């Protein structure tokens, strides 16, 4: 059986949606006002994936809090060990079933 790479590839939007869903399921960052957690994650992921700043990313999106608002919420994070644990859990939650301990296993 052969697969076309077109069918196996996911779009930029699908990738962003999957990443945002994964982060929302596994990370908890307290936000308030117009800056909800999904918006915070979207700005951070878009900025990181485009090699851009939080400010420029926030400016390009409509109805998004300013870069200062985003930074305000990020500055409230104090427990980086817990944040690292949550990020590691997020990564583990998306490892395909056929991969275990870095090796492909039959399923």
C-alpha positions in Angstrom: 0.0 0.0 0.0 1.4 3.4 -0.9 0.4 6.8 0.5 0.5 10.1 -1.2 2.4 12.7 0.7 -0.4 15.1 0.0 -2.8 13.0 2.1 -0.4 12.6 4.9 0.5 16.3 5.3 -1.6 18.5 7.5 -2.1 22.1 6.9 -0.7 25.0 8.9 -4.2 25.7 10.3 -4.6 22.0 11.3 -1.2 22.0 12.9 -2.0 25.2 14.9 -5.3 23.8 16.0 -3.7 20.6 17.2 -1.0 22.4 19.1 -3.5 24.8 20.8 -5.7 21.8 21.7 -2.8 20.0 23.2 -1.6 23.0 25.2 -5.2 23.7 26.5 -5.5 20.1 27.6 -2.2 20.0 29.5 -1.3 23.5 30.6 -3.0 25.8 33.0 -2.0 29.5 32.9 -4.3 31.8 34.7 -5.5 34.7 32.6 -8.1 37.4 32.9 -10.0 39.9 30.8 -9.6 39.8 27.0 -6.6 37.6 27.2 -7.9 34.0 27.6 -5.7 31.0 27.7 -6.3 30.0 24.1 -5.4 33.5 22.8 -2.3 33.5 24.9 -1.2 30.2 23.5 -2.1 31.2 19.9 0.1 34.3 20.1 3.0 32.4 21.7 2.9 29.6 19.2 2.5 31.9 16.1 5.4 34.1 17.3 7.6 31.1 18.0 6.8 29.3 14.7 7.3 32.5 12.7 10.4 33.7 14.5 8.6 36.9 15.4 8.0 39.0 18.5 4.9 38.8 20.7 4.2 42.5 19.8 4.3 42.0 16.0 2.3 38.8 16.2 -0.4 40.5 18.4 -0.5 43.4 15.9 -1.2 41.0 12.9 -4.1 39.3 14.6 -7.5 40.9 15.0 -9.1 41.5 18.4 -6.1 40.3 20.2 -4.6 41.8 23.4 -1.4 43.8 23.2 2.1 42.5 23.6 2.1 44.1 27.0 -1.0 42.3 28.1 0.5 39.0 27.0 3.7 39.7 28.8 1.7 40.6 32.0 0.3 37.1 32.1 3.6 35.5 31.3 5.3 37.4 34.1 2.8 35.9 36.6 4.3 32.4 36.0 6.6 31.6 39.0 6.6 27.8 39.2 8.8 26.9 36.3 9.2 23.3 37.4 5.5 22.8 37.3 5.3 24.5 33.9 8.0 22.2 32.6 6.1 19.1 34.0 3.0 20.3 32.2 4.8 20.9 28.9 6.4 17.4 29.1 3.0 15.9 29.8 1.7 17.8 26.7 4.5 16.3 24.6 3.9 12.8 25.9 0.2 13.0 25.2 0.8 13.3 21.5 3.4 10.5 21.0 2.0 8.1 18.5 0.9 4.7 19.9 3.4 2.9 17.8 6.4 4.7 19.4 7.7 3.7 22.8 11.0 4.6 24.4 12.2 6.1 21.2 11.6 2.9 19.2 8.9 1.9 16.7 6.9 -1.0 18.1 4.2 -3.0 16.2 0.6 -2.2 17.1 
